[in-house]
Amino acid sequence: MGADGADTRRREYQAAEERFTERAAYWFRVTTRTGPDAMADAFRQLIQGPGDPAVVRVVRPTAASRGVREAVIR
């Protein structure tokens, strides 16, 4: 695939994920947080048991990683 192909796929994925997140906001409350503490908090909430099914958490490792790697935890 090469570096150019990987960058193209990453941008396509990012665009699709952004469209999904925008549309999901019609049905869910979407929250976005960034950083290791946000990731740890989201994980803790996940293992503590059932959360609010109307909330979708988008967690990014760093602000610079927007669209590169995200964990969507619900």
C-alpha positions in Angstrom: 0.0 0.0 0.0 2.9 2.4 0.7 2.9 5.5 2.8 0.7 7.5 0.4 -1.9 4.8 0.4 -1.9 4.5 4.1 -2.3 8.3 4.4 -5.2 8.2 2.0 -6.9 5.4 3.9 -6.4 7.2 7.2 -8.0 10.4 5.7 -10.9 8.4 4.3 -11.4 6.7 7.7 -11.2 10.0 9.5 -13.9 11.6 7.2 -16.2 8.6 7.7 -15.7 8.6 11.4 -16.5 12.3 11.6 -19.7 11.8 9.6 -20.7 9.0 11.9 -20.0 11.1 15.0 -22.0 14.0 13.7 -24.9 11.8 12.8 -24.7 9.9 16.1 -25.3 13.2 17.9 -28.9 13.0 16.7 -29.5 9.9 18.8 -26.8 10.0 21.5 -25.0 12.6 23.6 -21.4 12.5 22.2 -18.6 13.6 24.4 -15.0 14.1 23.3 -12.0 14.1 25.6 -8.3 14.0 24.9 -5.3 12.6 26.7 -4.1 9.7 28.9 -6.3 10.8 31.8 -9.4 10.8 29.6 -8.5 7.4 28.3 -8.0 6.0 31.8 -11.3 7.6 33.0 -13.2 6.1 30.1 -11.7 2.7 30.7 -12.6 2.9 34.5 -16.1 3.8 33.7 -16.4 1.0 31.2 -15.2 -1.7 33.7 -17.4 -0.3 36.5 -20.4 -1.5 34.8 -23.3 -0.3 32.8 -23.2 3.3 31.9 -25.7 5.6 30.3 -26.6 4.0 27.0 -27.4 7.5 25.6 -23.7 8.6 25.9 -21.0 7.9 23.4 -17.4 8.8 24.5 -14.8 9.6 21.8 -11.4 9.5 23.4 -8.2 10.6 21.6 -4.7 9.9 22.9 -3.5 13.4 22.1 -4.9 16.6 20.5 -2.4 16.1 17.6 -3.8 12.6 17.0 -7.3 13.9 15.9 -8.4 11.5 13.3 -5.3 9.4 13.4 -6.2 7.0 16.1 -9.3 7.1 18.3 -11.0 4.8 20.7 -14.7 5.1 20.7 -16.0 3.7 24.0 -19.7 3.3 24.7 
